[in-house]
Amino acid sequence: MNKCLKIMLTAEFAQGSLANILAKHAQKLQLEGVAQIVGPDNKVSIIVCGSVDGVDEFLDLLHKDTPKWKLIDIE
């Protein structure tokens, strides 16, 4: 079974570092999706699709990587 999830993330980060983290996790978990910075406040819209377990693990990995950048909000 597959699952798609839309994540809105606001954080302080270097743009290249976030792109690398997202790509690394998505490739590792064989997920597809897109991420786009929306607005001037470092809000990122992420849409990720794949196996239910893979999408859930992707979300867990985002939370674990937050020490690398200051997470302000995640929805």
Predicted model as a PDB file, atoms N, CA, C, CB and O in Angstrom, pLDDT in the B-factor column:
MODEL        1                                                                  
ATOM      1  N   MET A   1       0.844  -1.174   0.000  1.00 86.00           N  
ATOM      2  CA  MET A   1       0.000   0.000   0.000  1.00 86.00           C  
ATOM      3  C   MET A   1       0.891   1.239   0.000  1.00 86.00           C  
ATOM      4  CB  MET A   1      -0.961  -0.003   1.219  1.00 86.00           C  
ATOM      5  O   MET A   1       1.932   1.271   0.655  1.00 86.00           O  
ATOM      6  N   ASN A   2       0.465   2.255  -0.744  1.00 93.00           N  
ATOM      7  CA  ASN A   2       1.220   3.496  -0.820  1.00 93.00           C  
ATOM      8  C   ASN A   2       0.521   4.609  -0.062  1.00 93.00           C  
ATOM      9  CB  ASN A   2       1.428   3.901  -2.268  1.00 93.00           C  
ATOM     10  O   ASN A   2      -0.672   4.541   0.233  1.00 93.00           O  
ATOM     11  N   LYS A   3       1.299   5.634   0.243  1.00 95.00           N  
ATOM     12  CA  LYS A   3       0.811   6.768   1.019  1.00 95.00           C  
ATOM     13  C   LYS A   3       1.497   8.024   0.487  1.00 95.00           C  
ATOM     14  CB  LYS A   3       1.081   6.574   2.558  1.00 95.00           C  
ATOM     15  O   LYS A   3       2.668   7.992   0.109  1.00 95.00           O  
ATOM     16  N   CYS A   4       0.753   9.129   0.465  1.00 96.00           N  
ATOM     17  CA  CYS A   4       1.331  10.433   0.143  1.00 96.00           C  
ATOM     18  C   CYS A   4       1.105  11.346   1.335  1.00 96.00           C  
ATOM     19  CB  CYS A   4       0.703  11.039  -1.164  1.00 96.00           C  
ATOM     20  O   CYS A   4       0.070  11.279   1.998  1.00 96.00           O  
ATOM     21  N   LEU A   5       2.075  12.190   1.598  1.00 95.00           N  
ATOM     22  CA  LEU A   5       2.006  13.076   2.754  1.00 95.00           C  
ATOM     23  C   LEU A   5       2.490  14.456   2.350  1.00 95.00           C  
ATOM     24  CB  LEU A   5       2.842  12.523   3.935  1.00 95.00           C  
ATOM     25  O   LEU A   5       3.509  14.590   1.671  1.00 95.00           O  
ATOM     26  N   LYS A   6       1.757  15.487   2.770  1.00 96.00           N  
ATOM     27  CA  LYS A   6       2.196  16.862   2.563  1.00 96.00           C  
ATOM     28  C   LYS A   6       2.689  17.385   3.904  1.00 96.00           C  
ATOM     29  CB  LYS A   6       1.043  17.762   1.982  1.00 96.00           C  
ATOM     30  O   LYS A   6       1.978  17.336   4.908  1.00 96.00           O  
ATOM     31  N   ILE A   7       3.914  17.884   3.901  1.00 93.00           N  
ATOM     32  CA  ILE A   7       4.557  18.389   5.115  1.00 93.00           C  
ATOM     33  C   ILE A   7       4.873  19.863   4.893  1.00 93.00           C  
ATOM     34  CB  ILE A   7       5.859  17.573   5.466  1.00 93.00           C  
ATOM     35  O   ILE A   7       5.434  20.227   3.859  1.00 93.00           O  
ATOM     36  N   MET A   8       4.524  20.703   5.843  1.00 92.00           N  
ATOM     37  CA  MET A   8       4.924  22.104   5.821  1.00 92.00           C  
ATOM     38  C   MET A   8       5.935  22.266   6.946  1.00 92.00           C  
ATOM     39  CB  MET A   8       3.685  23.089   5.987  1.00 92.00           C  
ATOM     40  O   MET A   8       5.612  22.054   8.115  1.00 92.00           O  
ATOM     41  N   LEU A   9       7.144  22.637   6.595  1.00 86.00           N  
ATOM     42  CA  LEU A   9       8.240  22.715   7.542  1.00 86.00           C  
ATOM     43  C   LEU A   9       8.781  24.137   7.535  1.00 86.00           C  
ATOM     44  CB  LEU A   9       9.355  21.688   7.199  1.00 86.00           C  
ATOM     45  O   LEU A   9       9.015  24.712   6.471  1.00 86.00           O  
ATOM     46  N   THR A  10       8.978  24.703   8.715  1.00 86.00           N  
ATOM     47  CA  THR A  10       9.619  26.005   8.833  1.00 86.00           C  
ATOM     48  C   THR A  10      10.843  25.831   9.712  1.00 86.00           C  
ATOM     49  CB  THR A  10       8.642  27.083   9.419  1.00 86.00           C  
ATOM     50  O   THR A  10      10.752  25.323  10.830  1.00 86.00           O  
ATOM     51  N   ALA A  11      12.002  26.261   9.194  1.00 81.00           N  
ATOM     52  CA  ALA A  11      13.247  26.063   9.933  1.00 81.00           C  
ATOM     53  C   ALA A  11      14.289  27.063   9.455  1.00 81.00           C  
ATOM     54  CB  ALA A  11      13.766  24.615   9.764  1.00 81.00           C  
ATOM     55  O   ALA A  11      14.151  27.682   8.400  1.00 81.00           O  
ATOM     56  N   GLU A  12      15.327  27.201  10.256  1.00 80.00           N  
ATOM     57  CA  GLU A  12      16.485  27.983   9.842  1.00 80.00           C  
ATOM     58  C   GLU A  12      17.519  26.990   9.332  1.00 80.00           C  
ATOM     59  CB  GLU A  12      17.056  28.870  11.023  1.00 80.00           C  
ATOM     60  O   GLU A  12      17.963  26.113  10.073  1.00 80.00           O  
ATOM     61  N   PHE A  13      17.901  27.126   8.067  1.00 74.00           N  
ATOM     62  CA  PHE A  13      18.803  26.166   7.445  1.00 74.00           C  
ATOM     63  C   PHE A  13      19.496  26.809   6.265  1.00 74.00           C  
ATOM     64  CB  PHE A  13      18.047  24.905   7.004  1.00 74.00           C  
ATOM     65  O   PHE A  13      19.033  27.808   5.715  1.00 74.00           O  
ATOM     66  N   ALA A  14      20.607  26.222   5.890  1.00 71.00           N  
ATOM     67  CA  ALA A  14      21.260  26.587   4.631  1.00 71.00           C  
ATOM     68  C   ALA A  14      20.524  25.822   3.543  1.00 71.00           C  
ATOM     69  CB  ALA A  14      22.821  26.254   4.639  1.00 71.00           C  
ATOM     70  O   ALA A  14      20.344  24.610   3.665  1.00 71.00           O  
ATOM     71  N   GLN A  15      20.096  26.492   2.487  1.00 65.00           N  
ATOM     72  CA  GLN A  15      19.234  25.868   1.486  1.00 65.00           C  
ATOM     73  C   GLN A  15      19.814  24.585   0.913  1.00 65.00           C  
ATOM     74  CB  GLN A  15      18.970  26.834   0.373  1.00 65.00           C  
ATOM     75  O   GLN A  15      19.079  23.618   0.711  1.00 65.00           O  
ATOM     76  N   GLY A  16      21.084  24.555   0.652  1.00 71.00           N  
ATOM     77  CA  GLY A  16      21.695  23.345   0.114  1.00 71.00           C  
ATOM     78  C   GLY A  16      21.664  22.181   1.085  1.00 71.00           C  
ATOM     79  O   GLY A  16      21.514  21.031   0.672  1.00 71.00           O  
ATOM     80  N   SER A  17      21.805  22.465   2.371  1.00 76.00           N  
ATOM     81  CA  SER A  17      21.832  21.383   3.352  1.00 76.00           C  
ATOM     82  C   SER A  17      20.480  20.698   3.455  1.00 76.00           C  
ATOM     83  CB  SER A  17      22.250  21.912   4.717  1.00 76.00           C  
ATOM     84  O   SER A  17      20.422  19.474   3.570  1.00 76.00           O  
ATOM     85  N   LEU A  18      19.398  21.454   3.416  1.00 79.00           N  
ATOM     86  CA  LEU A  18      18.068  20.851   3.495  1.00 79.00           C  
ATOM     87  C   LEU A  18      17.792  20.005   2.254  1.00 79.00           C  
ATOM     88  CB  LEU A  18      16.987  21.941   3.653  1.00 79.00           C  
ATOM     89  O   LEU A  18      17.255  18.903   2.366  1.00 79.00           O  
ATOM     90  N   ALA A  19      18.150  20.504   1.082  1.00 81.00           N  
ATOM     91  CA  ALA A  19      17.938  19.741  -0.149  1.00 81.00           C  
ATOM     92  C   ALA A  19      18.696  18.421  -0.100  1.00 81.00           C  
ATOM     93  CB  ALA A  19      18.378  20.560  -1.376  1.00 81.00           C  
ATOM     94  O   ALA A  19      18.174  17.386  -0.515  1.00 81.00           O  
ATOM     95  N   ASN A  20      19.924  18.455   0.406  1.00 83.00           N  
ATOM     96  CA  ASN A  20      20.722  17.226   0.516  1.00 83.00           C  
ATOM     97  C   ASN A  20      20.086  16.229   1.470  1.00 83.00           C  
ATOM     98  CB  ASN A  20      22.139  17.552   0.984  1.00 83.00           C  
ATOM     99  O   ASN A  20      20.038  15.035   1.176  1.00 83.00           O  
ATOM    100  N   ILE A  21      19.597  16.705   2.606  1.00 82.00           N  
ATOM    101  CA  ILE A  21      18.968  15.827   3.600  1.00 82.00           C  
ATOM    102  C   ILE A  21      17.716  15.179   3.020  1.00 82.00           C  
ATOM    103  CB  ILE A  21      18.616  16.617   4.880  1.00 82.00           C  
ATOM    104  O   ILE A  21      17.527  13.970   3.146  1.00 82.00           O  
ATOM    105  N   LEU A  22      16.864  15.977   2.385  1.00 86.00           N  
ATOM    106  CA  LEU A  22      15.627  15.447   1.813  1.00 86.00           C  
ATOM    107  C   LEU A  22      15.921  14.421   0.728  1.00 86.00           C  
ATOM    108  CB  LEU A  22      14.772  16.579   1.243  1.00 86.00           C  
ATOM    109  O   LEU A  22      15.312  13.352   0.707  1.00 86.00           O  
ATOM    110  N   ALA A  23      16.843  14.733  -0.168  1.00 89.00           N  
ATOM    111  CA  ALA A  23      17.184  13.815  -1.258  1.00 89.00           C  
ATOM    112  C   ALA A  23      17.778  12.520  -0.721  1.00 89.00           C  
ATOM    113  CB  ALA A  23      18.165  14.477  -2.227  1.00 89.00           C  
ATOM    114  O   ALA A  23      17.439  11.437  -1.199  1.00 89.00           O  
ATOM    115  N   LYS A  24      18.660  12.623   0.265  1.00 89.00           N  
ATOM    116  CA  LYS A  24      19.309  11.436   0.836  1.00 89.00           C  
ATOM    117  C   LYS A  24      18.271  10.491   1.435  1.00 89.00           C  
ATOM    118  CB  LYS A  24      20.339  11.845   1.912  1.00 89.00           C  
ATOM    119  O   LYS A  24      18.293   9.289   1.172  1.00 89.00           O  
ATOM    120  N   HIS A  25      17.368  11.037   2.238  1.00 89.00           N  
ATOM    121  CA  HIS A  25      16.347  10.198   2.873  1.00 89.00           C  
ATOM    122  C   HIS A  25      15.376   9.615   1.851  1.00 89.00           C  
ATOM    123  CB  HIS A  25      15.578  11.003   3.913  1.00 89.00           C  
ATOM    124  O   HIS A  25      15.013   8.442   1.941  1.00 89.00           O  
ATOM    125  N   ALA A  26      14.954  10.423   0.883  1.00 93.00           N  
ATOM    126  CA  ALA A  26      14.003   9.944  -0.121  1.00 93.00           C  
ATOM    127  C   ALA A  26      14.611   8.810  -0.954  1.00 93.00           C  
ATOM    128  CB  ALA A  26      13.566  11.102  -1.039  1.00 93.00           C  
ATOM    129  O   ALA A  26      13.945   7.809  -1.218  1.00 93.00           O  
ATOM    130  N   GLN A  27      15.854   8.964  -1.359  1.00 94.00           N  
ATOM    131  CA  GLN A  27      16.503   7.909  -2.144  1.00 94.00           C  
ATOM    132  C   GLN A  27      16.668   6.635  -1.332  1.00 94.00           C  
ATOM    133  CB  GLN A  27      17.865   8.382  -2.647  1.00 94.00           C  
ATOM    134  O   GLN A  27      16.414   5.536  -1.824  1.00 94.00           O  
ATOM    135  N   LYS A  28      17.091   6.789  -0.095  1.00 94.00           N  
ATOM    136  CA  LYS A  28      17.304   5.631   0.780  1.00 94.00           C  
ATOM    137  C   LYS A  28      16.016   4.840   0.964  1.00 94.00           C  
ATOM    138  CB  LYS A  28      17.843   6.080   2.145  1.00 94.00           C  
ATOM    139  O   LYS A  28      16.037   3.610   1.011  1.00 94.00           O  
ATOM    140  N   LEU A  29      14.894   5.550   1.068  1.00 95.00           N  
ATOM    141  CA  LEU A  29      13.604   4.909   1.340  1.00 95.00           C  
ATOM    142  C   LEU A  29      12.794   4.655   0.067  1.00 95.00           C  
ATOM    143  CB  LEU A  29      12.794   5.767   2.295  1.00 95.00           C  
ATOM    144  O   LEU A  29      11.645   4.222   0.144  1.00 95.00           O  
ATOM    145  N   GLN A  30      13.377   4.919  -1.090  1.00 96.00           N  
ATOM    146  CA  GLN A  30      12.733   4.722  -2.387  1.00 96.00           C  
ATOM    147  C   GLN A  30      11.403   5.475  -2.484  1.00 96.00           C  
ATOM    148  CB  GLN A  30      12.507   3.234  -2.636  1.00 96.00           C  
ATOM    149  O   GLN A  30      10.377   4.910  -2.862  1.00 96.00           O  
ATOM    150  N   LEU A  31      11.449   6.759  -2.133  1.00 97.00           N  
ATOM    151  CA  LEU A  31      10.272   7.616  -2.165  1.00 97.00           C  
ATOM    152  C   LEU A  31      10.371   8.594  -3.322  1.00 97.00           C  
ATOM    153  CB  LEU A  31      10.109   8.368  -0.838  1.00 97.00           C  
ATOM    154  O   LEU A  31      11.459   8.873  -3.824  1.00 97.00           O  
ATOM    155  N   GLU A  32       9.233   9.109  -3.735  1.00 96.00           N  
ATOM    156  CA  GLU A  32       9.165  10.147  -4.745  1.00 96.00           C  
ATOM    157  C   GLU A  32       8.513  11.369  -4.131  1.00 96.00           C  
ATOM    158  CB  GLU A  32       8.388   9.667  -5.998  1.00 96.00           C  
ATOM    159  O   GLU A  32       7.755  11.257  -3.167  1.00 96.00           O  
ATOM    160  N   GLY A  33       8.803  12.531  -4.683  1.00 94.00           N  
ATOM    161  CA  GLY A  33       8.153  13.722  -4.174  1.00 94.00           C  
ATOM    162  C   GLY A  33       8.792  14.988  -4.678  1.00 94.00           C  
ATOM    163  O   GLY A  33       9.602  14.988  -5.605  1.00 94.00           O  
ATOM    164  N   VAL A  34       8.400  16.066  -4.035  1.00 93.00           N  
ATOM    165  CA  VAL A  34       8.899  17.382  -4.413  1.00 93.00           C  
ATOM    166  C   VAL A  34       8.958  18.249  -3.160  1.00 93.00           C  
ATOM    167  CB  VAL A  34       7.999  18.037  -5.512  1.00 93.00           C  
ATOM    168  O   VAL A  34       8.147  18.099  -2.246  1.00 93.00           O  
ATOM    169  N   ALA A  35       9.920  19.150  -3.133  1.00 90.00           N  
ATOM    170  CA  ALA A  35      10.034  20.116  -2.035  1.00 90.00           C  
ATOM    171  C   ALA A  35      10.245  21.486  -2.652  1.00 90.00           C  
ATOM    172  CB  ALA A  35      11.207  19.749  -1.050  1.00 90.00           C  
ATOM    173  O   ALA A  35      10.981  21.635  -3.627  1.00 90.00           O  
ATOM    174  N   GLN A  36       9.590  22.487  -2.072  1.00 89.00           N  
ATOM    175  CA  GLN A  36       9.685  23.841  -2.607  1.00 89.00           C  
ATOM    176  C   GLN A  36       9.653  24.839  -1.461  1.00 89.00           C  
ATOM    177  CB  GLN A  36       8.541  24.124  -3.612  1.00 89.00           C  
ATOM    178  O   GLN A  36       8.819  24.732  -0.561  1.00 89.00           O  
ATOM    179  N   ILE A  37      10.554  25.800  -1.492  1.00 86.00           N  
ATOM    180  CA  ILE A  37      10.544  26.880  -0.517  1.00 86.00           C  
ATOM    181  C   ILE A  37       9.427  27.836  -0.911  1.00 86.00           C  
ATOM    182  CB  ILE A  37      11.933  27.615  -0.446  1.00 86.00           C  
ATOM    183  O   ILE A  37       9.357  28.290  -2.053  1.00 86.00           O  
ATOM    184  N   VAL A  38       8.555  28.134   0.048  1.00 89.00           N  
ATOM    185  CA  VAL A  38       7.430  29.039  -0.202  1.00 89.00           C  
ATOM    186  C   VAL A  38       7.494  30.195   0.783  1.00 89.00           C  
ATOM    187  CB  VAL A  38       6.067  28.292  -0.085  1.00 89.00           C  
ATOM    188  O   VAL A  38       7.416  29.990   1.994  1.00 89.00           O  
ATOM    189  N   GLY A  39       7.634  31.372   0.280  1.00 79.00           N  
ATOM    190  CA  GLY A  39       7.672  32.544   1.140  1.00 79.00           C  
ATOM    191  C   GLY A  39       9.054  32.853   1.658  1.00 79.00           C  
ATOM    192  O   GLY A  39       9.974  32.044   1.540  1.00 79.00           O  
ATOM    193  N   PRO A  40       9.190  34.035   2.235  1.00 78.00           N  
ATOM    194  CA  PRO A  40      10.495  34.508   2.698  1.00 78.00           C  
ATOM    195  C   PRO A  40      10.898  33.979   4.081  1.00 78.00           C  
ATOM    196  CB  PRO A  40      10.495  36.006   2.727  1.00 78.00           C  
ATOM    197  O   PRO A  40      12.007  34.253   4.539  1.00 78.00           O  
ATOM    198  N   ASP A  41      10.031  33.238   4.742  1.00 80.00           N  
ATOM    199  CA  ASP A  41      10.298  32.830   6.120  1.00 80.00           C  
ATOM    200  C   ASP A  41      10.823  31.404   6.245  1.00 80.00           C  
ATOM    201  CB  ASP A  41       9.050  32.966   6.931  1.00 80.00           C  
ATOM    202  O   ASP A  41      10.647  30.762   7.280  1.00 80.00           O  
ATOM    203  N   ASN A  42      11.475  30.905   5.181  1.00 78.00           N  
ATOM    204  CA  ASN A  42      12.038  29.544   5.165  1.00 78.00           C  
ATOM    205  C   ASN A  42      10.990  28.465   5.407  1.00 78.00           C  
ATOM    206  CB  ASN A  42      13.127  29.425   6.210  1.00 78.00           C  
ATOM    207  O   ASN A  42      11.281  27.452   6.042  1.00 78.00           O  
ATOM    208  N   LYS A  43       9.788  28.669   4.913  1.00 87.00           N  
ATOM    209  CA  LYS A  43       8.759  27.630   4.965  1.00 87.00           C  
ATOM    210  C   LYS A  43       8.947  26.756   3.733  1.00 87.00           C  
ATOM    211  CB  LYS A  43       7.299  28.246   5.023  1.00 87.00           C  
ATOM    212  O   LYS A  43       9.095  27.259   2.620  1.00 87.00           O  
ATOM    213  N   VAL A  44       8.939  25.450   3.941  1.00 88.00           N  
ATOM    214  CA  VAL A  44       9.166  24.491   2.866  1.00 88.00           C  
ATOM    215  C   VAL A  44       7.957  23.577   2.768  1.00 88.00           C  
ATOM    216  CB  VAL A  44      10.468  23.670   3.104  1.00 88.00           C  
ATOM    217  O   VAL A  44       7.522  22.984   3.756  1.00 88.00           O  
ATOM    218  N   SER A  45       7.424  23.474   1.559  1.00 92.00           N  
ATOM    219  CA  SER A  45       6.339  22.542   1.280  1.00 92.00           C  
ATOM    220  C   SER A  45       6.964  21.270   0.721  1.00 92.00           C  
ATOM    221  CB  SER A  45       5.288  23.156   0.280  1.00 92.00           C  
ATOM    222  O   SER A  45       7.690  21.313  -0.272  1.00 92.00           O  
ATOM    223  N   ILE A  46       6.681  20.137   1.360  1.00 94.00           N  
ATOM    224  CA  ILE A  46       7.236  18.853   0.942  1.00 94.00           C  
ATOM    225  C   ILE A  46       6.072  17.909   0.671  1.00 94.00           C  
ATOM    226  CB  ILE A  46       8.208  18.262   2.029  1.00 94.00           C  
ATOM    227  O   ILE A  46       5.194  17.742   1.517  1.00 94.00           O  
ATOM    228  N   ILE A  47       6.065  17.305  -0.486  1.00 96.00           N  
ATOM    229  CA  ILE A  47       5.105  16.249  -0.794  1.00 96.00           C  
ATOM    230  C   ILE A  47       5.922  15.002  -1.072  1.00 96.00           C  
ATOM    231  CB  ILE A  47       4.171  16.626  -2.020  1.00 96.00           C  
ATOM    232  O   ILE A  47       6.791  14.996  -1.943  1.00 96.00           O  
ATOM    233  N   VAL A  48       5.637  13.953  -0.326  1.00 97.00           N  
ATOM    234  CA  VAL A  48       6.406  12.720  -0.445  1.00 97.00           C  
ATOM    235  C   VAL A  48       5.425  11.552  -0.584  1.00 97.00           C  
ATOM    236  CB  VAL A  48       7.355  12.521   0.793  1.00 97.00           C  
ATOM    237  O   VAL A  48       4.412  11.494   0.113  1.00 97.00           O  
ATOM    238  N   CYS A  49       5.741  10.621  -1.498  1.00 97.00           N  
ATOM    239  CA  CYS A  49       4.888   9.464  -1.762  1.00 97.00           C  
ATOM    240  C   CYS A  49       5.731   8.202  -1.822  1.00 97.00           C  
ATOM    241  CB  CYS A  49       4.102   9.648  -3.076  1.00 97.00           C  
ATOM    242  O   CYS A  49       6.873   8.210  -2.282  1.00 97.00           O  
ATOM    243  N   GLY A  50       5.139   7.127  -1.347  1.00 97.00           N  
ATOM    244  CA  GLY A  50       5.812   5.832  -1.389  1.00 97.00           C  
ATOM    245  C   GLY A  50       5.119   4.869  -0.458  1.00 97.00           C  
ATOM    246  O   GLY A  50       3.951   5.056  -0.118  1.00 97.00           O  
ATOM    247  N   SER A  51       5.830   3.844  -0.044  1.00 97.00           N  
ATOM    248  CA  SER A  51       5.241   2.857   0.858  1.00 97.00           C  
ATOM    249  C   SER A  51       4.885   3.534   2.183  1.00 97.00           C  
ATOM    250  CB  SER A  51       6.217   1.661   1.092  1.00 97.00           C  
ATOM    251  O   SER A  51       5.522   4.508   2.584  1.00 97.00           O  
ATOM    252  N   VAL A  52       3.876   3.013   2.843  1.00 96.00           N  
ATOM    253  CA  VAL A  52       3.442   3.580   4.124  1.00 96.00           C  
ATOM    254  C   VAL A  52       4.608   3.606   5.103  1.00 96.00           C  
ATOM    255  CB  VAL A  52       2.261   2.769   4.713  1.00 96.00           C  
ATOM    256  O   VAL A  52       4.845   4.623   5.755  1.00 96.00           O  
ATOM    257  N   ASP A  53       5.330   2.512   5.212  1.00 96.00           N  
ATOM    258  CA  ASP A  53       6.462   2.452   6.141  1.00 96.00           C  
ATOM    259  C   ASP A  53       7.552   3.440   5.750  1.00 96.00           C  
ATOM    260  CB  ASP A  53       7.036   1.035   6.190  1.00 96.00           C  
ATOM    261  O   ASP A  53       8.153   4.074   6.618  1.00 96.00           O  
ATOM    262  N   GLY A  54       7.814   3.576   4.454  1.00 96.00           N  
ATOM    263  CA  GLY A  54       8.840   4.504   3.994  1.00 96.00           C  
ATOM    264  C   GLY A  54       8.499   5.950   4.293  1.00 96.00           C  
ATOM    265  O   GLY A  54       9.359   6.711   4.736  1.00 96.00           O  
ATOM    266  N   VAL A  55       7.247   6.342   4.054  1.00 96.00           N  
ATOM    267  CA  VAL A  55       6.818   7.714   4.327  1.00 96.00           C  
ATOM    268  C   VAL A  55       6.875   8.001   5.822  1.00 96.00           C  
ATOM    269  CB  VAL A  55       5.394   7.956   3.790  1.00 96.00           C  
ATOM    270  O   VAL A  55       7.313   9.075   6.235  1.00 96.00           O  
ATOM    271  N   ASP A  56       6.433   7.046   6.633  1.00 95.00           N  
ATOM    272  CA  ASP A  56       6.488   7.235   8.085  1.00 95.00           C  
ATOM    273  C   ASP A  56       7.934   7.363   8.573  1.00 95.00           C  
ATOM    274  CB  ASP A  56       5.792   6.065   8.801  1.00 95.00           C  
ATOM    275  O   ASP A  56       8.231   8.191   9.434  1.00 95.00           O  
ATOM    276  N   GLU A  57       8.822   6.546   8.025  1.00 95.00           N  
ATOM    277  CA  GLU A  57      10.233   6.626   8.409  1.00 95.00           C  
ATOM    278  C   GLU A  57      10.855   7.951   7.950  1.00 95.00           C  
ATOM    279  CB  GLU A  57      11.016   5.440   7.816  1.00 95.00           C  
ATOM    280  O   GLU A  57      11.683   8.524   8.657  1.00 95.00           O  
ATOM    281  N   PHE A  58      10.458   8.434   6.772  1.00 93.00           N  
ATOM    282  CA  PHE A  58      10.937   9.725   6.265  1.00 93.00           C  
ATOM    283  C   PHE A  58      10.586  10.830   7.260  1.00 93.00           C  
ATOM    284  CB  PHE A  58      10.324  10.033   4.867  1.00 93.00           C  
ATOM    285  O   PHE A  58      11.425  11.672   7.578  1.00 93.00           O  
ATOM    286  N   LEU A  59       9.366  10.827   7.741  1.00 90.00           N  
ATOM    287  CA  LEU A  59       8.938  11.841   8.711  1.00 90.00           C  
ATOM    288  C   LEU A  59       9.743  11.722  10.004  1.00 90.00           C  
ATOM    289  CB  LEU A  59       7.427  11.704   9.009  1.00 90.00           C  
ATOM    290  O   LEU A  59      10.147  12.735  10.574  1.00 90.00           O  
ATOM    291  N   ASP A  60       9.979  10.508  10.466  1.00 90.00           N  
ATOM    292  CA  ASP A  60      10.803  10.303  11.663  1.00 90.00           C  
ATOM    293  C   ASP A  60      12.221  10.823  11.447  1.00 90.00           C  
ATOM    294  CB  ASP A  60      10.841   8.811  12.041  1.00 90.00           C  
ATOM    295  O   ASP A  60      12.794  11.446  12.341  1.00 90.00           O  
ATOM    296  N   LEU A  61      12.790  10.575  10.274  1.00 87.00           N  
ATOM    297  CA  LEU A  61      14.147  11.030   9.986  1.00 87.00           C  
ATOM    298  C   LEU A  61      14.230  12.554   9.929  1.00 87.00           C  
ATOM    299  CB  LEU A  61      14.632  10.433   8.671  1.00 87.00           C  
ATOM    300  O   LEU A  61      15.244  13.129  10.323  1.00 87.00           O  
ATOM    301  N   LEU A  62      13.177  13.215   9.444  1.00 84.00           N  
ATOM    302  CA  LEU A  62      13.162  14.683   9.459  1.00 84.00           C  
ATOM    303  C   LEU A  62      13.266  15.199  10.886  1.00 84.00           C  
ATOM    304  CB  LEU A  62      11.880  15.225   8.790  1.00 84.00           C  
ATOM    305  O   LEU A  62      14.006  16.145  11.157  1.00 84.00           O  
ATOM    306  N   HIS A  63      12.531  14.582  11.794  1.00 81.00           N  
ATOM    307  CA  HIS A  63      12.589  14.994  13.200  1.00 81.00           C  
ATOM    308  C   HIS A  63      13.976  14.741  13.789  1.00 81.00           C  
ATOM    309  CB  HIS A  63      11.524  14.249  14.022  1.00 81.00           C  
ATOM    310  O   HIS A  63      14.466  15.548  14.578  1.00 81.00           O  
ATOM    311  N   LYS A  64      14.607  13.643  13.420  1.00 80.00           N  
ATOM    312  CA  LYS A  64      15.929  13.309  13.962  1.00 80.00           C  
ATOM    313  C   LYS A  64      17.015  14.234  13.428  1.00 80.00           C  
ATOM    314  CB  LYS A  64      16.281  11.865  13.635  1.00 80.00           C  
ATOM    315  O   LYS A  64      18.000  14.488  14.123  1.00 80.00           O  
ATOM    316  N   ASP A  65      16.855  14.743  12.205  1.00 69.00           N  
ATOM    317  CA  ASP A  65      17.863  15.618  11.604  1.00 69.00           C  
ATOM    318  C   ASP A  65      17.721  17.070  12.037  1.00 69.00           C  
ATOM    319  CB  ASP A  65      17.784  15.534  10.104  1.00 69.00           C  
ATOM    320  O   ASP A  65      18.560  17.898  11.683  1.00 69.00           O  
ATOM    321  N   THR A  66      16.687  17.395  12.786  1.00 63.00           N  
ATOM    322  CA  THR A  66      16.472  18.797  13.150  1.00 63.00           C  
ATOM    323  C   THR A  66      17.574  19.409  13.991  1.00 63.00           C  
ATOM    324  CB  THR A  66      15.196  18.924  13.880  1.00 63.00           C  
ATOM    325  O   THR A  66      17.694  20.634  13.974  1.00 63.00           O  
ATOM    326  N   PRO A  67      18.397  18.664  14.731  1.00 63.00           N  
ATOM    327  CA  PRO A  67      19.504  19.341  15.419  1.00 63.00           C  
ATOM    328  C   PRO A  67      20.473  20.026  14.461  1.00 63.00           C  
ATOM    329  CB  PRO A  67      20.262  18.348  16.267  1.00 63.00           C  
ATOM    330  O   PRO A  67      21.200  20.934  14.865  1.00 63.00           O  
ATOM    331  N   LYS A  68      20.494  19.603  13.194  1.00 67.00           N  
ATOM    332  CA  LYS A  68      21.379  20.213  12.206  1.00 67.00           C  
ATOM    333  C   LYS A  68      20.893  21.597  11.785  1.00 67.00           C  
ATOM    334  CB  LYS A  68      21.497  19.313  10.987  1.00 67.00           C  
ATOM    335  O   LYS A  68      21.672  22.396  11.265  1.00 67.00           O  
ATOM    336  N   TRP A  69      19.616  21.882  12.005  1.00 71.00           N  
ATOM    337  CA  TRP A  69      19.040  23.183  11.693  1.00 71.00           C  
ATOM    338  C   TRP A  69      17.917  23.439  12.671  1.00 71.00           C  
ATOM    339  CB  TRP A  69      18.532  23.252  10.220  1.00 71.00           C  
ATOM    340  O   TRP A  69      17.301  22.500  13.176  1.00 71.00           O  
ATOM    341  N   LYS A  70      17.652  24.682  12.937  1.00 78.00           N  
ATOM    342  CA  LYS A  70      16.672  25.053  13.955  1.00 78.00           C  
ATOM    343  C   LYS A  70      15.252  24.894  13.413  1.00 78.00           C  
ATOM    344  CB  LYS A  70      16.905  26.500  14.428  1.00 78.00           C  
ATOM    345  O   LYS A  70      14.796  25.693  12.595  1.00 78.00           O  
ATOM    346  N   LEU A  71      14.562  23.854  13.878  1.00 78.00           N  
ATOM    347  CA  LEU A  71      13.182  23.603  13.483  1.00 78.00           C  
ATOM    348  C   LEU A  71      12.268  24.575  14.217  1.00 78.00           C  
ATOM    349  CB  LEU A  71      12.776  22.134  13.776  1.00 78.00           C  
ATOM    350  O   LEU A  71      12.294  24.651  15.445  1.00 78.00           O  
ATOM    351  N   ILE A  72      11.472  25.308  13.476  1.00 81.00           N  
ATOM    352  CA  ILE A  72      10.536  26.255  14.067  1.00 81.00           C  
ATOM    353  C   ILE A  72       9.151  25.635  14.139  1.00 81.00           C  
ATOM    354  CB  ILE A  72      10.499  27.566  13.262  1.00 81.00           C  
ATOM    355  O   ILE A  72       8.466  25.762  15.154  1.00 81.00           O  
ATOM    356  N   ASP A  73       8.729  24.959  13.063  1.00 83.00           N  
ATOM    357  CA  ASP A  73       7.391  24.372  13.013  1.00 83.00           C  
ATOM    358  C   ASP A  73       7.359  23.276  11.972  1.00 83.00           C  
ATOM    359  CB  ASP A  73       6.324  25.442  12.703  1.00 83.00           C  
ATOM    360  O   ASP A  73       8.048  23.360  10.955  1.00 83.00           O  
ATOM    361  N   ILE A  74       6.561  22.242  12.219  1.00 84.00           N  
ATOM    362  CA  ILE A  74       6.335  21.191  11.246  1.00 84.00           C  
ATOM    363  C   ILE A  74       4.872  20.771  11.349  1.00 84.00           C  
ATOM    364  CB  ILE A  74       7.299  19.977  11.478  1.00 84.00           C  
ATOM    365  O   ILE A  74       4.365  20.481  12.432  1.00 84.00           O  
ATOM    366  N   GLU A  75       4.211  20.745  10.196  1.00 88.00           N  
ATOM    367  CA  GLU A  75       2.806  20.345  10.142  1.00 88.00           C  
ATOM    368  C   GLU A  75       2.655  19.168   9.199  1.00 88.00           C  
ATOM    369  CB  GLU A  75       1.907  21.522   9.693  1.00 88.00           C  
ATOM    370  O   GLU A  75       1.546  18.670   9.006  1.00 88.00           O  
TER     371      GLU A  75                                                      
ENDMDL                                                                          
END                                                                             
